[in-house]
Amino acid sequence: MAEPKPARSETAVNHPILLTPNGSPNPLATTAAIGDTISFTVSGGAVSIWTWNANDVLANVFVGETGNYVPGPIGTTARLSFDTNVVSAGQTISFQANPNPPSERAEADAKGVMIGVKGTISISSVIKP
């Protein structure tokens, strides 16, 4: 017998993450439900926000994301939804800001990253009201 789907709220919660040029993402670790959204607020200069899937492989983890990064102009990005074809509940994904525009996946580690630490987002299955 199939298990019932987790209860869902009608409203997704947005989880803002601050990216500054001289420190770690704030918060460094975030937990969000699979139906929630993420927004990045960038200060100090525009960046590309590289994203990795749960297997630590560069991936388009958000709906509409291309090139394995989210453009991060100064200010706040649109609310980003998880791409459930790429990520699922129970996984942890990571991200890292990079001031240089990405060109090829293999160059991700070679480019000068803006911050020395990857932030993480743990994805849960339940949207909290």
N, CA, C and O atoms as a printed pandas DataFrame, in Angstrom:
     atom_number atom_name residue_name chain_id  residue_number  x_coord  y_coord  z_coord
0              1         N          MET        A               1    0.839   -1.169    0.000
1              2        CA          MET        A               1    0.000    0.000    0.000
2              3         C          MET        A               1    0.887    1.237    0.000
3              4         O          MET        A               1    1.882    1.298    0.723
4              5         N          ALA        A               2    0.527    2.204   -0.801
5              6        CA          ALA        A               2    1.313    3.439   -0.907
6              7         C          ALA        A               2    1.169    4.260    0.361
7              8         O          ALA        A               2    0.097    4.328    0.962
8              9         N          GLU        A               3    2.270    4.882    0.754
9             10        CA          GLU        A               3    2.228    5.744    1.925
10            11         C          GLU        A               3    1.646    7.089    1.543
11            12         O          GLU        A               3    1.887    7.566    0.434
12            13         N          PRO        A               4    0.879    7.719    2.437
13            14        CA          PRO        A               4    0.331    9.041    2.113
14            15         C          PRO        A               4    1.438   10.071    2.014
15            16         O          PRO        A               4    2.467    9.962    2.682
16            17         N          LYS        A               5    1.220   11.067    1.178
17            18        CA          LYS        A               5    2.190   12.151    1.029
18            19         C          LYS        A               5    2.182   13.004    2.286
19            20         O          LYS        A               5    1.153   13.107    2.953
20            21         N          PRO        A               6    3.326   13.623    2.625
21            22        CA          PRO        A               6    3.368   14.494    3.798
22            23         C          PRO        A               6    2.389   15.659    3.647
23            24         O          PRO        A               6    2.122   16.132    2.542
24            25         N          ALA        A               7    1.868   16.103    4.782
25            26        CA          ALA        A               7    0.964   17.254    4.761
26            27         C          ALA        A               7    1.717   18.472    4.268
27            28         O          ALA        A               7    2.881   18.678    4.613
28            29         N          ARG        A               8    1.045   19.280    3.458
29            30        CA          ARG        A               8    1.690   20.469    2.906
30            31         C          ARG        A               8    0.873   21.696    3.259
31            32         O          ARG        A               8   -0.357   21.659    3.277
32            33         N          SER        A               9    1.546   22.739    3.530
33            34        CA          SER        A               9    0.912   24.025    3.731
34            35         C          SER        A               9    0.744   24.670    2.370
35            36         O          SER        A               9    1.472   24.332    1.437
36            37         N          GLU        A              10   -0.186   25.577    2.237
37            38        CA          GLU        A              10   -0.405   26.269    0.968
38            39         C          GLU        A              10    0.675   27.315    0.707
39            40         O          GLU        A              10    0.847   27.748   -0.433
40            41         N          THR        A              11    1.397   27.724    1.733
41            42        CA          THR        A              11    2.360   28.800    1.594
42            43         C          THR        A              11    3.780   28.291    1.792
43            44         O          THR        A              11    4.109   27.714    2.829
44            45         N          ALA        A              12    4.608   28.512    0.792
45            46        CA          ALA        A              12    6.020   28.162    0.913
46            47         C          ALA        A              12    6.725   29.240    1.732
47            48         O          ALA        A              12    6.382   30.420    1.653
48            49         N          VAL        A              13    7.693   28.826    2.501
49            50        CA          VAL        A              13    8.488   29.747    3.312
50            51         C          VAL        A              13    9.745   30.101    2.520
51            52         O          VAL        A              13   10.375   29.226    1.926
52            53         N          ASN        A              14   10.107   31.383    2.511
53            54        CA          ASN        A              14   11.350   31.781    1.866
54            55         C          ASN        A              14   12.470   31.795    2.898
55            56         O          ASN        A              14   12.284   32.239    4.030
56            57         N          HIS        A              15   13.638   31.300    2.489
57            58        CA          HIS        A              15   14.813   31.252    3.356
58            59         C          HIS        A              15   15.893   32.146    2.746
59            60         O          HIS        A              15   16.558   31.738    1.794
60            61         N          PRO        A              16   16.078   33.359    3.277
61            62        CA          PRO        A              16   17.091   34.266    2.728
62            63         C          PRO        A              16   18.500   33.889    3.184
63            64         O          PRO        A              16   18.708   33.484    4.328
64            65         N          ILE        A              17   19.452   34.027    2.280
65            66        CA          ILE        A              17   20.853   33.762    2.582
66            67         C          ILE        A              17   21.655   34.976    2.122
67            68         O          ILE        A              17   21.532   35.404    0.974
68            69         N          LEU        A              18   22.471   35.530    3.010
69            70        CA          LEU        A              18   23.293   36.702    2.722
70            71         C          LEU        A              18   24.676   36.260    2.253
71            72         O          LEU        A              18   25.310   35.409    2.877
72            73         N          LEU        A              19   25.137   36.843    1.149
73            74        CA          LEU        A              19   26.477   36.571    0.627
74            75         C          LEU        A              19   27.253   37.880    0.590
75            76         O          LEU        A              19   26.855   38.823   -0.094
76            77         N          THR        A              20   28.364   37.937    1.330
77            78        CA          THR        A              20   29.203   39.134    1.349
78            79         C          THR        A              20   30.591   38.781    0.826
79            80         O          THR        A              20   30.990   37.618    0.885
80            81         N          PRO        A              21   31.334   39.763    0.314
81            82        CA          PRO        A              21   32.637   39.456   -0.287
82            83         C          PRO        A              21   33.727   39.084    0.709
83            84         O          PRO        A              21   34.793   38.632    0.289
84            85         N          ASN        A              22   33.508   39.253    2.004
85            86        CA          ASN        A              22   34.597   38.991    2.954
86            87         C          ASN        A              22   34.218   38.007    4.047
87            88         O          ASN        A              22   34.801   38.048    5.130
88            89         N          GLY        A              23   33.259   37.125    3.798
89            90        CA          GLY        A              23   32.895   36.171    4.832
90            91         C          GLY        A              23   32.099   35.012    4.300
91            92         O          GLY        A              23   31.836   34.916    3.101
92            93         N          SER        A              24   31.722   34.141    5.190
93            94        CA          SER        A              24   30.922   32.972    4.841
94            95         C          SER        A              24   29.472   33.367    4.606
95            96         O          SER        A              24   29.042   34.432    5.047
96            97         N          PRO        A              25   28.711   32.513    3.913
97            98        CA          PRO        A              25   27.289   32.806    3.758
98            99         C          PRO        A              25   26.625   32.860    5.128
99           100         O          PRO        A              25   27.048   32.174    6.058
100          101         N          ASN        A              26   25.604   33.662    5.245
101          102        CA          ASN        A              26   24.897   33.790    6.510
102          103         C          ASN        A              26   23.412   33.567    6.260
103          104         O          ASN        A              26   22.768   34.396    5.617
104          105         N          PRO        A              27   22.855   32.464    6.754
105          106        CA          PRO        A              27   23.519   31.424    7.550
106          107         C          PRO        A              27   24.353   30.494    6.677
107          108         O          PRO        A              27   24.125   30.367    5.474
108          109         N          LEU        A              28   25.316   29.854    7.310
109          110        CA          LEU        A              28   26.196   28.915    6.614
110          111         C          LEU        A              28   25.436   27.649    6.239
111          112         O          LEU        A              28   25.661   27.078    5.172
112          113         N          ALA        A              29   24.542   27.213    7.115
113          114        CA          ALA        A              29   23.730   26.015    6.876
114          115         C          ALA        A              29   22.258   26.385    7.054
115          116         O          ALA        A              29   21.880   27.017    8.040
116          117         N          THR        A              30   21.439   25.982    6.090
117          118        CA          THR        A              30   20.012   26.278    6.084
118          119         C          THR        A              30   19.252   24.967    5.917
119          120         O          THR        A              30   19.711   24.062    5.221
120          121         N          THR        A              31   18.101   24.871    6.551
121          122        CA          THR        A              31   17.195   23.750    6.324
122          123         C          THR        A              31   15.922   24.314    5.724
123          124         O          THR        A              31   15.343   25.259    6.260
124          125         N          ALA        A              32   15.480   23.734    4.605
125          126        CA          ALA        A              32   14.277   24.200    3.921
126          127         C          ALA        A              32   13.491   22.998    3.426
127          128         O          ALA        A              32   14.070   21.982    3.042
128          129         N          ALA        A              33   12.172   23.119    3.437
129          130        CA          ALA        A              33   11.320   22.062    2.897
130          131         C          ALA        A              33   11.437   22.049    1.378
131          132         O          ALA        A              33   11.769   23.067    0.772
132          133         N          ILE        A              34   11.169   20.917    0.769
133          134        CA          ILE        A              34   11.281   20.762   -0.672
134          135         C          ILE        A              34   10.402   21.765   -1.420
135          136         O          ILE        A              34   10.725   22.133   -2.549
136          137         N          GLY        A              35    9.309   22.210   -0.821
137          138        CA          GLY        A              35    8.420   23.181   -1.464
138          139         C          GLY        A              35    8.694   24.622   -1.096
139          140         O          GLY        A              35    8.004   25.522   -1.573
140          141         N          ASP        A              36    9.696   24.862   -0.249
141          142        CA          ASP        A              36   10.061   26.219    0.138
142          143         C          ASP        A              36   10.906   26.875   -0.950
143          144         O          ASP        A              36   11.236   26.252   -1.959
144          145         N          THR        A              37   11.248   28.141   -0.729
145          146        CA          THR        A              37   12.095   28.872   -1.667
146          147         C          THR        A              37   13.340   29.391   -0.957
147          148         O          THR        A              37   13.389   29.499    0.268
148          149         N          ILE        A              38   14.333   29.703   -1.764
149          150        CA          ILE        A              38   15.600   30.274   -1.289
150          151         C          ILE        A              38   15.811   31.582   -2.034
151          152         O          ILE        A              38   15.548   31.658   -3.234
152          153         N          SER        A              39   16.282   32.609   -1.343
153          154        CA          SER        A              39   16.710   33.830   -2.023
154          155         C          SER        A              39   18.087   34.195   -1.489
155          156         O          SER        A              39   18.387   33.998   -0.312
156          157         N          PHE        A              40   18.914   34.729   -2.373
157          158        CA          PHE        A              40   20.260   35.159   -2.003
158          159         C          PHE        A              40   20.312   36.680   -2.066
159          160         O          PHE        A              40   19.841   37.288   -3.027
160          161         N          THR        A              41   20.891   37.293   -1.028
161          162        CA          THR        A              41   21.128   38.734   -1.034
162          163         C          THR        A              41   22.632   38.939   -1.133
163          164         O          THR        A              41   23.393   38.485   -0.279
164          165         N          VAL        A              42   23.046   39.629   -2.188
165          166        CA          VAL        A              42   24.459   39.806   -2.502
166          167         C          VAL        A              42   24.860   41.248   -2.218
167          168         O          VAL        A              42   24.168   42.182   -2.622
168          169         N          SER        A              43   25.984   41.427   -1.521
169          170        CA          SER        A              43   26.523   42.773   -1.300
170          171         C          SER        A              43   27.979   42.789   -1.717
171          172         O          SER        A              43   28.643   41.752   -1.729
172          173         N          GLY        A              44   28.471   43.965   -2.059
173          174        CA          GLY        A              44   29.884   44.119   -2.374
174          175         C          GLY        A              44   30.257   43.933   -3.824
175          176         O          GLY        A              44   31.313   44.410   -4.240
176          177         N          GLY        A              45   29.453   43.272   -4.601
177          178        CA          GLY        A              45   29.750   43.052   -6.014
178          179         C          GLY        A              45   28.977   41.868   -6.548
179          180         O          GLY        A              45   28.715   40.908   -5.823
180          181         N          ALA        A              46   28.614   41.935   -7.806
181          182        CA          ALA        A              46   27.857   40.849   -8.425
182          183         C          ALA        A              46   28.674   39.560   -8.433
183          184         O          ALA        A              46   29.898   39.599   -8.561
184          185         N          VAL        A              47   28.005   38.429   -8.298
185          186        CA          VAL        A              47   28.661   37.126   -8.266
186          187         C          VAL        A              47   27.849   36.108   -9.063
187          188         O          VAL        A              47   26.708   36.362   -9.449
188          189         N          SER        A              48   28.447   34.984   -9.293
189          190        CA          SER        A              48   27.747   33.802   -9.772
190          191         C          SER        A              48   27.680   32.863   -8.579
191          192         O          SER        A              48   28.682   32.659   -7.892
192          193         N          ILE        A              49   26.515   32.292   -8.327
193          194        CA          ILE        A              49   26.341   31.403   -7.185
194          195         C          ILE        A              49   26.302   29.978   -7.719
195          196         O          ILE        A              49   25.269   29.507   -8.195
196          197         N          TRP        A              50   27.445   29.296   -7.633
197          198        CA          TRP        A              50   27.563   27.918   -8.111
198          199         C          TRP        A              50   26.743   27.013   -7.211
199          200         O          TRP        A              50   26.658   27.248   -6.006
200          201         N          THR        A              51   26.137   25.978   -7.784
201          202        CA          THR        A              51   25.333   25.045   -6.994
202          203         C          THR        A              51   25.750   23.602   -7.283
203          204         O          THR        A              51   26.006   23.229   -8.428
204          205         N          TRP        A              52   25.812   22.802   -6.216
205          206        CA          TRP        A              52   26.185   21.393   -6.292
206          207         C          TRP        A              52   25.034   20.543   -5.766
207          208         O          TRP        A              52   24.350   20.937   -4.821
208          209         N          ASN        A              53   24.818   19.374   -6.378
209          210        CA          ASN        A              53   23.777   18.473   -5.899
210          211         C          ASN        A              53   24.278   17.687   -4.687
211          212         O          ASN        A              53   25.368   17.949   -4.178
212          213         N          ALA        A              54   23.479   16.727   -4.231
213          214        CA          ALA        A              54   23.825   15.963   -3.032
214          215         C          ALA        A              54   25.069   15.102   -3.219
215          216         O          ALA        A              54   25.686   14.690   -2.237
216          217         N          ASN        A              55   25.449   14.823   -4.472
217          218        CA          ASN        A              55   26.652   14.039   -4.748
218          219         C          ASN        A              55   27.873   14.918   -4.958
219          220         O          ASN        A              55   28.911   14.441   -5.415
220          221         N          ASP        A              56   27.753   16.211   -4.623
221          222        CA          ASP        A              56   28.828   17.190   -4.761
222          223         C          ASP        A              56   29.280   17.348   -6.212
223          224         O          ASP        A              56   30.465   17.509   -6.503
224          225         N          VAL        A              57   28.291   17.296   -7.118
225          226        CA          VAL        A              57   28.527   17.508   -8.544
226          227         C          VAL        A              57   27.803   18.793   -8.928
227          228         O          VAL        A              57   26.644   18.986   -8.561
228          229         N          LEU        A              58   28.476   19.670   -9.662
229          230        CA          LEU        A              58   27.815   20.890  -10.118
230          231         C          LEU        A              58   26.515   20.525  -10.818
231          232         O          LEU        A              58   26.493   19.628  -11.662
232          233         N          ALA        A              59   25.423   21.219  -10.472
233          234        CA          ALA        A              59   24.114   20.874  -11.027
234          235         C          ALA        A              59   23.185   22.078  -10.961
235          236         O          ALA        A              59   23.390   22.993  -10.163
236          237         N          ASN        A              60   22.162   22.066  -11.810
237          238        CA          ASN        A              60   21.118   23.088  -11.791
238          239         C          ASN        A              60   20.075   22.665  -10.765
239          240         O          ASN        A              60   19.103   21.994  -11.114
240          241         N          VAL        A              61   20.263   23.046   -9.506
241          242        CA          VAL        A              61   19.400   22.561   -8.430
242          243         C          VAL        A              61   18.110   23.367   -8.277
243          244         O          VAL        A              61   17.188   22.932   -7.587
244          245         N          PHE        A              62   18.037   24.534   -8.913
245          246        CA          PHE        A              62   16.837   25.369   -8.817
246          247         C          PHE        A              62   16.089   25.399  -10.150
247          248         O          PHE        A              62   16.703   25.305  -11.212
248          249         N          VAL        A              63   14.785   25.529  -10.093
249          250        CA          VAL        A              63   13.967   25.620  -11.298
250          251         C          VAL        A              63   14.436   26.817  -12.125
251          252         O          VAL        A              63   14.578   27.922  -11.601
252          253         N          GLY        A              64   14.673   26.593  -13.409
253          254        CA          GLY        A              64   15.096   27.664  -14.311
254          255         C          GLY        A              64   16.577   27.963  -14.298
255          256         O          GLY        A              64   17.045   28.766  -15.104
256          257         N          GLU        A              65   17.323   27.348  -13.416
257          258        CA          GLU        A              65   18.775   27.571  -13.347
258          259         C          GLU        A              65   19.440   26.924  -14.555
259          260         O          GLU        A              65   19.062   25.826  -14.963
260          261         N          THR        A              66   20.426   27.604  -15.123
261          262        CA          THR        A              66   21.208   27.039  -16.219
262          263         C          THR        A              66   22.685   27.260  -15.936
263          264         O          THR        A              66   23.046   28.183  -15.206
264          265         N          GLY        A              67   23.530   26.430  -16.501
265          266        CA          GLY        A              67   24.971   26.602  -16.346
266          267         C          GLY        A              67   25.485   26.261  -14.968
267          268         O          GLY        A              67   26.641   26.556  -14.661
268          269         N          ASN        A              68   24.662   25.643  -14.115
269          270        CA          ASN        A              68   25.055   25.227  -12.763
270          271         C          ASN        A              68   25.344   26.402  -11.830
271          272         O          ASN        A              68   26.092   26.264  -10.862
272          273         N          TYR        A              69   24.751   27.551  -12.123
273          274        CA          TYR        A              69   24.909   28.702  -11.251
274          275         C          TYR        A              69   23.665   29.579  -11.338
275          276         O          TYR        A              69   22.891   29.519  -12.294
276          277         N          VAL        A              70   23.506   30.393  -10.303
277          278        CA          VAL        A              70   22.452   31.397  -10.249
278          279         C          VAL        A              70   23.132   32.751  -10.351
279          280         O          VAL        A              70   24.049   33.022   -9.576
280          281         N          PRO        A              71   22.720   33.621  -11.283
281          282        CA          PRO        A              71   23.298   34.969  -11.317
282          283         C          PRO        A              71   22.960   35.703  -10.022
283          284         O          PRO        A              71   21.821   35.677   -9.558
284          285         N          GLY        A              72   23.962   36.354   -9.451
285          286        CA          GLY        A              72   23.766   37.076   -8.199
286          287         C          GLY        A              72   24.154   38.534   -8.338
287          288         O          GLY        A              72   25.254   38.924   -7.947
288          289         N          PRO        A              73   23.253   39.352   -8.896
289          290        CA          PRO        A              73   23.556   40.788   -8.944
290          291         C          PRO        A              73   23.500   41.363   -7.532
291          292         O          PRO        A              73   22.959   40.729   -6.626
292          293         N          ILE        A              74   24.052   42.550   -7.342
293          294        CA          ILE        A              74   23.943   43.186   -6.030
294          295         C          ILE        A              74   22.466   43.358   -5.717
295          296         O          ILE        A              74   21.692   43.827   -6.551
296          297         N          GLY        A              75   22.090   42.978   -4.522
297          298        CA          GLY        A              75   20.689   43.015   -4.110
298          299         C          GLY        A              75   20.192   41.602   -3.877
299          300         O          GLY        A              75   20.985   40.690   -3.641
300          301         N          THR        A              76   18.886   41.418   -3.942
301          302        CA          THR        A              76   18.274   40.134   -3.635
302          303         C          THR        A              76   17.758   39.465   -4.899
303          304         O          THR        A              76   17.094   40.094   -5.723
304          305         N          THR        A              77   18.069   38.183   -5.042
305          306        CA          THR        A              77   17.595   37.408   -6.183
306          307         C          THR        A              77   16.097   37.148   -6.028
307          308         O          THR        A              77   15.522   37.357   -4.960
308          309         N          ALA        A              78   15.488   36.695   -7.101
309          310        CA          ALA        A              78   14.111   36.209   -7.019
310          311         C          ALA        A              78   14.096   34.990   -6.095
311          312         O          ALA        A              78   15.140   34.399   -5.816
312          313         N          ARG        A              79   12.914   34.624   -5.629
313          314        CA          ARG        A              79   12.790   33.410   -4.820
314          315         C          ARG        A              79   12.987   32.199   -5.733
315          316         O          ARG        A              79   12.338   32.077   -6.772
316          317         N          LEU        A              80   13.878   31.324   -5.335
317          318        CA          LEU        A              80   14.247   30.162   -6.142
318          319         C          LEU        A              80   13.607   28.903   -5.567
319          320         O          LEU        A              80   13.687   28.654   -4.364
320          321         N          SER        A              81   12.975   28.114   -6.424
321          322        CA          SER        A              81   12.364   26.841   -6.023
322          323         C          SER        A              81   13.295   25.697   -6.389
323          324         O          SER        A              81   14.013   25.768   -7.387
324          325         N          PHE        A              82   13.283   24.645   -5.583
325          326        CA          PHE        A              82   14.110   23.477   -5.877
326          327         C          PHE        A              82   13.584   22.753   -7.106
327          328         O          PHE        A              82   12.373   22.616   -7.281
328          329         N          ASP        A              83   14.499   22.288   -7.962
329          330        CA          ASP        A              83   14.125   21.473   -9.113
330          331         C          ASP        A              83   14.041   20.026   -8.636
331          332         O          ASP        A              83   15.063   19.381   -8.403
332          333         N          THR        A              84   12.815   19.522   -8.492
333          334        CA          THR        A              84   12.620   18.178   -7.939
334          335         C          THR        A              84   13.024   17.074   -8.911
335          336         O          THR        A              84   12.962   15.897   -8.556
336          337         N          ASN        A              85   13.435   17.424  -10.125
337          338        CA          ASN        A              85   14.032   16.443  -11.034
338          339         C          ASN        A              85   15.516   16.249  -10.725
339          340         O          ASN        A              85   16.140   15.305  -11.209
340          341         N          VAL        A              86   16.073   17.153   -9.915
341          342        CA          VAL        A              86   17.506   17.121   -9.615
342          343         C          VAL        A              86   17.764   16.825   -8.136
343          344         O          VAL        A              86   18.704   16.103   -7.802
344          345         N          VAL        A              87   16.936   17.378   -7.258
345          346        CA          VAL        A              87   17.110   17.203   -5.819
346          347         C          VAL        A              87   15.816   16.667   -5.208
347          348         O          VAL        A              87   14.742   16.769   -5.802
348          349         N          SER        A              88   15.940   16.097   -4.016
349          350        CA          SER        A              88   14.754   15.578   -3.335
350          351         C          SER        A              88   14.911   15.737   -1.825
351          352         O          SER        A              88   15.994   16.022   -1.315
352          353         N          ALA        A              89   13.805   15.545   -1.139
353          354        CA          ALA        A              89   13.811   15.633    0.324
354          355         C          ALA        A              89   14.813   14.635    0.893
355          356         O          ALA        A              89   14.974   13.531    0.372
356          357         N          GLY        A              90   15.477   15.036    1.959
357          358        CA          GLY        A              90   16.468   14.187    2.597
358          359         C          GLY        A              90   17.886   14.418    2.096
359          360         O          GLY        A              90   18.835   13.847    2.634
360          361         N          GLN        A              91   18.038   15.250    1.069
361          362        CA          GLN        A              91   19.367   15.532    0.524
362          363         C          GLN        A              91   19.898   16.864    1.047
363          364         O          GLN        A              91   19.132   17.716    1.499
364          365         N          THR        A              92   21.196   17.028    0.980
365          366        CA          THR        A              92   21.836   18.295    1.299
366          367         C          THR        A              92   22.601   18.749    0.069
367          368         O          THR        A              92   23.436   18.018   -0.464
368          369         N          ILE        A              93   22.309   19.964   -0.375
369          370        CA          ILE        A              93   22.999   20.548   -1.523
370          371         C          ILE        A              93   23.931   21.640   -1.018
371          372         O          ILE        A              93   23.844   22.044    0.142
372          373         N          SER        A              94   24.817   22.117   -1.876
373          374        CA          SER        A              94   25.731   23.177   -1.453
374          375         C          SER        A              94   25.821   24.250   -2.526
375          376         O          SER        A              94   25.432   24.047   -3.676
376          377         N          PHE        A              95   26.349   25.401   -2.114
377          378        CA          PHE        A              95   26.488   26.545   -3.014
378          379         C          PHE        A              95   27.715   27.329   -2.605
379          380         O          PHE        A              95   28.166   27.242   -1.463
380          381         N          GLN        A              96   28.260   28.100   -3.542
381          382        CA          GLN        A              96   29.414   28.945   -3.252
382          383         C          GLN        A              96   29.427   30.098   -4.241
383          384         O          GLN        A              96   29.229   29.899   -5.439
384          385         N          ALA        A              97   29.659   31.291   -3.743
385          386        CA          ALA        A              97   29.682   32.485   -4.582
386          387         C          ALA        A              97   31.031   32.637   -5.270
387          388         O          ALA        A              97   32.071   32.293   -4.708
388          389         N          ASN        A              98   31.002   33.155   -6.493
389          390        CA          ASN        A              98   32.201   33.306   -7.303
390          391         C          ASN        A              98   32.080   34.627   -8.067
391          392         O          ASN        A              98   31.098   34.809   -8.787
392          393         N          PRO        A              99   33.027   35.548   -7.942
393          394        CA          PRO        A              99   32.907   36.833   -8.611
394          395         C          PRO        A              99   33.103   36.775  -10.125
395          396         O          PRO        A              99   32.695   37.695  -10.834
396          397         N          ASN        A             100   33.716   35.714  -10.625
397          398        CA          ASN        A             100   33.947   35.593  -12.067
398          399         C          ASN        A             100   32.805   34.840  -12.719
399          400         O          ASN        A             100   32.330   33.851  -12.161
400          401         N          PRO        A             101   32.347   35.279  -13.887
401          402        CA          PRO        A             101   31.275   34.533  -14.543
402          403         C          PRO        A             101   31.757   33.140  -14.934
403          404         O          PRO        A             101   32.856   32.999  -15.471
404          405         N          PRO        A             102   30.962   32.122  -14.677
405          406        CA          PRO        A             102   31.393   30.761  -15.012
406          407         C          PRO        A             102   31.386   30.551  -16.524
407          408         O          PRO        A             102   30.582   31.144  -17.243
408          409         N          SER        A             103   32.293   29.699  -16.992
409          410        CA          SER        A             103   32.319   29.393  -18.415
410          411         C          SER        A             103   32.195   27.895  -18.644
411          412         O          SER        A             103   31.427   27.462  -19.503
412          413         N          GLU        A             104   32.938   27.106  -17.891
413          414        CA          GLU        A             104   32.854   25.658  -18.027
414          415         C          GLU        A             104   32.804   25.026  -16.656
415          416         O          GLU        A             104   33.419   25.521  -15.711
416          417         N          ARG        A             105   32.063   23.922  -16.543
417          418        CA          ARG        A             105   31.923   23.233  -15.260
418          419         C          ARG        A             105   33.271   22.890  -14.642
419          420         O          ARG        A             105   33.451   23.051  -13.435
420          421         N          ALA        A             106   34.200   22.430  -15.429
421          422        CA          ALA        A             106   35.492   21.987  -14.903
422          423         C          ALA        A             106   36.278   23.123  -14.276
423          424         O          ALA        A             106   37.189   22.878  -13.485
424          425         N          GLU        A             107   35.941   24.368  -14.616
425          426        CA          GLU        A             107   36.686   25.506  -14.098
426          427         C          GLU        A             107   36.208   25.963  -12.730
427          428         O          GLU        A             107   36.816   26.857  -12.142
428          429         N          ALA        A             108   35.150   25.385  -12.211
429          430        CA          ALA        A             108   34.558   25.863  -10.959
430          431         C          ALA        A             108   35.573   25.962   -9.830
431          432         O          ALA        A             108   35.629   26.976   -9.135
432          433         N          ASP        A             109   36.372   24.925   -9.641
433          434        CA          ASP        A             109   37.334   24.932   -8.546
434          435         C          ASP        A             109   38.547   25.798   -8.861
435          436         O          ASP        A             109   39.214   26.277   -7.944
436          437         N          ALA        A             110   38.843   26.006  -10.133
437          438        CA          ALA        A             110   40.027   26.765  -10.519
438          439         C          ALA        A             110   39.813   28.272  -10.409
439          440         O          ALA        A             110   40.777   29.017  -10.233
440          441         N          LYS        A             111   38.580   28.729  -10.507
441          442        CA          LYS        A             111   38.303   30.161  -10.438
442          443         C          LYS        A             111   38.427   30.645   -8.994
443          444         O          LYS        A             111   38.215   29.873   -8.059
444          445         N          GLY        A             112   38.760   31.885   -8.816
445          446        CA          GLY        A             112   38.891   32.440   -7.480
446          447         C          GLY        A             112   37.525   32.609   -6.834
447          448         O          GLY        A             112   36.728   33.438   -7.271
448          449         N          VAL        A             113   37.258   31.838   -5.813
449          450        CA          VAL        A             113   35.963   31.940   -5.161
450          451         C          VAL        A             113   35.905   33.170   -4.279
451          452         O          VAL        A             113   36.927   33.622   -3.762
452          453         N          MET        A             114   34.708   33.712   -4.107
453          454        CA          MET        A             114   34.533   34.896   -3.302
454          455         C          MET        A             114   34.710   34.572   -1.827
455          456         O          MET        A             114   35.274   35.367   -1.074
456          457         N          ILE        A             115   34.234   33.420   -1.421
457          458        CA          ILE        A             115   34.336   33.013   -0.026
458          459         C          ILE        A             115   34.985   31.645    0.023
459          460         O          ILE        A             115   34.887   30.873   -0.930
460          461         N          GLY        A             116   35.640   31.343    1.116
461          462        CA          GLY        A             116   36.349   30.085    1.214
462          463         C          GLY        A             116   35.510   28.913    1.652
463          464         O          GLY        A             116   36.024   27.798    1.750
464          465         N          VAL        A             117   34.239   29.122    1.918
465          466        CA          VAL        A             117   33.419   28.067    2.480
466          467         C          VAL        A             117   32.161   27.876    1.640
467          468         O          VAL        A             117   31.532   28.848    1.221
468          469         N          LYS        A             118   31.803   26.627    1.399
469          470        CA          LYS        A             118   30.528   26.336    0.749
470          471         C          LYS        A             118   29.430   26.402    1.798
471          472         O          LYS        A             118   29.595   25.916    2.917
472          473         N          GLY        A             119   28.311   27.007    1.427
473          474        CA          GLY        A             119   27.137   26.945    2.271
474          475         C          GLY        A             119   26.352   25.696    1.927
475          476         O          GLY        A             119   26.511   25.143    0.839
476          477         N          THR        A             120   25.510   25.247    2.837
477          478        CA          THR        A             120   24.700   24.054    2.577
478          479         C          THR        A             120   23.226   24.340    2.819
479          480         O          THR        A             120   22.856   25.192    3.627
480          481         N          ILE        A             121   22.395   23.596    2.088
481          482        CA          ILE        A             121   20.953   23.644    2.276
482          483         C          ILE        A             121   20.485   22.202    2.417
483          484         O          ILE        A             121   20.597   21.414    1.478
484          485         N          SER        A             122   19.959   21.855    3.596
485          486        CA          SER        A             122   19.385   20.528    3.829
486          487         C          SER        A             122   17.913   20.600    3.477
487          488         O          SER        A             122   17.201   21.494    3.934
488          489         N          ILE        A             123   17.459   19.658    2.664
489          490        CA          ILE        A             123   16.084   19.697    2.172
490          491         C          ILE        A             123   15.242   18.687    2.944
491          492         O          ILE        A             123   15.541   17.493    2.962
492          493         N          SER        A             124   14.189   19.185    3.579
493          494        CA          SER        A             124   13.284   18.311    4.323
494          495         C          SER        A             124   12.025   18.071    3.493
495          496         O          SER        A             124   11.842   18.683    2.440
496          497         N          SER        A             125   11.167   17.187    3.966
497          498        CA          SER        A             125    9.993   16.810    3.184
498          499         C          SER        A             125    8.731   17.578    3.559
499          500         O          SER        A             125    7.749   17.526    2.819
500          501         N          VAL        A             126    8.729   18.273    4.661
501          502        CA          VAL        A             126    7.499   18.888    5.147
502          503         C          VAL        A             126    7.592   20.398    5.087
503          504         O          VAL        A             126    8.566   20.990    5.552
504          505         N          ILE        A             127    6.572   21.021    4.512
505          506        CA          ILE        A             127    6.481   22.474    4.535
506          507         C          ILE        A             127    5.815   22.840    5.844
507          508         O          ILE        A             127    4.722   22.361    6.143
508          509         N          LYS        A             128    6.465   23.685    6.626
509          510        CA          LYS        A             128    5.901   24.107    7.906
510          511         C          LYS        A             128    5.007   25.313    7.704
511          512         O          LYS        A             128    5.361   26.235    6.970
512          513         N          PRO        A             129    3.838   25.313    8.356
513          514        CA          PRO        A             129    2.923   26.460    8.195
514          515         C          PRO        A             129    3.483   27.723    8.768
515          516         O          PRO        A             129    2.835   28.768    8.710
